Amino acid sequence: MSLETCLHELPSPDKPLVATQLVHLSNLGPEEMLGFIEAWESMETDRRRKAISMLADLAEDNIDLDFSAIYRHAIHDEDEEVRITAVSGLWECEERSLIDPLIRLMNDDEVERIRAAAAQAVGRFAMLAETGKLLDRDHGKIADALLAVIDAEGETVEVRRRAIEAVAPMSLPRVPEAIMEAYDDGDLQLKASAIFAMGVNCDPKWIPVLLTELDSRDSELRYEAVGALSEVGDEDVVPRLVQLLRDPDSQVQAAAVSAIGSIGGPVAKTALTHALQHAETRVQELAEATLRSMAFGEDPLDTGADE
């Protein structure tokens, strides 16, 4: 089936949407997009929802398929389900021309979850800007937009927390201030995002705060603290992470094993080896897998086949 046939049948409710048809919508050029937009705008809402969802699934299964041009159009769709799927589909797109549309969506969309998703998408560009892969003016634009959302009195907690996570990698004086304000806010969700942001910010100054949160009564905060310590990567925290191998929450246990392996070093190896003998069965399995991964990282030719 050709692209022409695909576009002709796309709006027809009596024609089933099938994957072998939709793959023709990958990598559309400007002129081809005009034909797609004409077909798209004549489709009923339920059919647009199904189509954009199928495109997302196809792209997830095949990295050679690129529907980013369609997603860019669909983020302005009248239906929120279509918009949210389109924003998610653009997660890996690094074209700087997306910065302004995503910022507008983050600021102006009437649906909270779409503003939140847009903030997360802007966060990808925040990381690119911080690592010098965008223009200097992009860095300032992104930082200003995210910080404005964080400081907006009328904005919801969900959107603000995603903006805090998104702005975290940016090296500006206001960023650690915003993270600490969220941490002290009193809202559990904001606090969890602030702890996550400390890891993304990757400044060792956060270590005392994160170590304190390892003793939190709330398992989500312990989990986020473990992940953040993994990102900071200080070997001195490994003995404290070892204590979490017996945490009552299985997700915290798993995060601790992963963090110990990620930080690495002799102390980490010793701790995980000890866990093979003394921890619960699930932790033993995780520790064994992590040790194998660590060994492979040190010697990529060693597959552990002799063990």
N, C-alpha and C positions, 0 to 999 in steps of 0.2 A: 504494500500500500504506500502511495506517495504522500508527501506533505500536503499537496493540493487536495487529495481525497480526504485526508485526515481533517483538514480545516473545514471542508465541505460537510462532513458528517458530525463534526464536534458539537454543533448546537442542536442536533436532531434528537429529541427525546426518545424516538423509536430506534435509535442506533445505540447499541451497548458500547460503553467505554471499555476498551481493552488495552492491555499494556503494549502489545505489539503495534497498536495504532499510535499510542501516546509517545512512544520513543521518538517519533518523527518531529516532536516539538522541542527536541534538544538543540541547543546552540543556534537559536533563531537569530538571523540578522535583522537589521532595521526594516527592510522592505517586507520580510517574512512576518515580522511582528505586527505590521499594519494589518495583514490578513488575519493573524491570530486575534488581534484586538476586536476586529469586526465580528469574528465568530464568537469570541468570549462574551461580548456585550449583548449578544442575542440569546445567551444561554440562561436557563432558569437557575435560581439560587442553589437548589439541591444538586443540580448537575455540576455547577461550578465547584461546589464543596467537594463532590466526589472526585472531580478531575484533578483539583489541586492536591488532594490527599494522595491520589494515585501517583501523581508526579513526584511527590515527596518520597513515597515508598520506592519508586523506581530509582531515584537519585541515590537513596541510601544503599540500595543493593548493587548499584553500578556507578562507580566513581567517574566513569567516562561521560556520563550523561550530565548535561548542564542546562537547567531550567531557570537560571538566574534572571534572564530577561523577562520571563513570565512572572516570576515572583515579584520583581520590581514593579510590574504593572499591577499585580494583585494586592500589593500592600495598600492600595487606594480603593479596593473593592468596597461596595456598600455593605457587604456581609462580614460580620466580625469573625466568623469561623474561617472564612477564606483569608482574611487579613492575618490572623494569627498563624495559620499554616504557612503563608507566604513569608512572614517575618522569620519563622523558624527555618524555612528553606534557605534563607539568605545568610544563615549563621556562618558559613565558611567563605562567603564572598568578601574579598578584600579590595574591591574597587572603591576608590575614595569618593567617587561620584555618589555613593550611597550615604555618605555622612549626613548631608543636609536632609534628605528624605526621612532618614531614621530619627534624626533629632526632631523634626516636625511631628513625626508620629509619636515620639516620646512625650512631646509637649501638648499635642492637640487632640489626639484620639480620645473619644469619649469613653472608651472601654478600658478599665483599669489593667486587665491582664495584657492588653496589647501595648499599652504604655510601658508596662513592666518588661515585656519581651523586647520592645524596642530599646529600652535602657540596657538590657543585657547585650543586644546586638551592637550598640554603640560602644560597649565595653571592649569588644574585639578591636575596634579602631583605636580605643584608648591605649591598648597594649602596643599596637602597631606604631602609634605616634610616639610612645615612650621609648621604643627601641629604634627610633630614627628612620622608620620606613614610610613616614608621611611628611608632608610639608610642615614647617614650623607653625604656620597659621592654622593648620588643621589641629595641632596640639592644643593651641589656645582655645579654639572653637569648641572642641570636644570637652575640654576641662570646664570651660565656662557653662556649657549646657548641662553637664552632669551635676555640677555644684549648684546650679540654679534650681534643679529639681530637688536636690537634697535639702536645700534651704527653703523651698516653697512651703509655706504654712498650710495651704489648702490641699497639698498632695497627700495621697494615701501612704500608709506604711509600706505596702507591697512595692509600690513604684520607687519610693525613697530607698528601700533596702537594696533593690537591684541597682540603683544608681550608685549607692555606696560601694557595692561590690565591683561595679564597672570602673569607677574612678580610681580604685585602690592602687593600680600600678603607676600612677602618674606622680612624678617627683615635684610636687608643689607644696608649699607650707600649709596651705588650706586643707590638703588631703588628710594628713594624720589628725588634724584638728577635727575634721568631719567624722573620721572613723571613731575617735574617742568620744565625741558628742553622741554618736549613735550607740556606742557601748554603754554610756552612762544614762541613756534616755529612760530606761525602765521598761521598755517594750521588749519582750522576749525575742520576737522576730528580728527587730533591729539589732539587738545584742548579738544574735547568732550571725547575722550578716556582717557586723562589725568584726567579729572574731575571724570569720572567713576572710574579710578584707585585710586583716593584719597579716595573714599568710601571703596573700597576693602582693601586698606592700613590701613584704620580705625584709623588713628592718629588724635587726636583732633587739632593738629596744622594746619590742612587743613581747619578748620571751617571758619576763616576769608576770605579765598579765595572763599570758596563755598558760603558764604553769599553774597559776591560781585557778584557772577555769577547768583544769583537769580534775579538780575536786568538786566541781559543781554538782548539785543534786539533779540537774537537768541533763539527760543523756545527749540531747541535741547539742548543747553547749560543749560538753566533753568531746563529742565527735568532731565538732568544728575546731576545737582547740588542738586536737591531735593532728588534724589535717593541716592546720596553719603552722604548727611546729615542724611538720614534715617539709613544708615549703621553705621555712627559714633555714632548716638544715644544719642546726648546731648539734654536734655529737654529744655535747654535755647534757642534753635533755634525754638521751636514750634511757638512762636508768629510771627516769620518771615514767617514760612511755612503757617500760617493761611492766610496771605495776598495773597498767591498764590491760594487760593480757588476761587478767582475772576480773575485769570489769563485768558487772551484772548484765550489761547490754552487749549483745553479740556484734552489733554494728560497730560499737566502740572498740571491741576486741579486734575485729578485722582491720579497722582503721589504724590501730596501734601497731599491728604486725606490718602493715603496708608502710607506715611511717618509719618504723625501725629499719626496714629494708631500704627505703628510699634514702634515708640519712647515711646508712652504711657505716663502714669502719669496723675495727676489731671488736669494739664493745657490742655493736649491733649483731655481729656474727655470733659472738659468745651468747648473747641473750636469746637469739633465735634457736641456737643449738640446744641451749638449756630447755627451751620451751618444747622441743621435740620429746623430751623425757618426762616433763613435769606438768605440762599444760593440759587442758581439756582436749578431747579428740579433734574438734573442729579447729582449734588454735594450732594444734600440732600439724594438721594438714596445711593450714595457711603458712605456718612457719617453714615447713618443708618446701613448699612451692616458692616462697620468697627466697630461701637460701639457694635454691636451684637458679632462680633468676639472677641473684647476685653473682653467683659463680659464672654464669653465662656472660654477664656483663664484663667480668674481669678477663675471661678467656672465651671469646665468641666461638672458638672451634671446639670447646668442651661442651658437649650436649648432655653430659651426665650419664652416658650410656653404660659406663663401667660400674655405676653405683648399684 
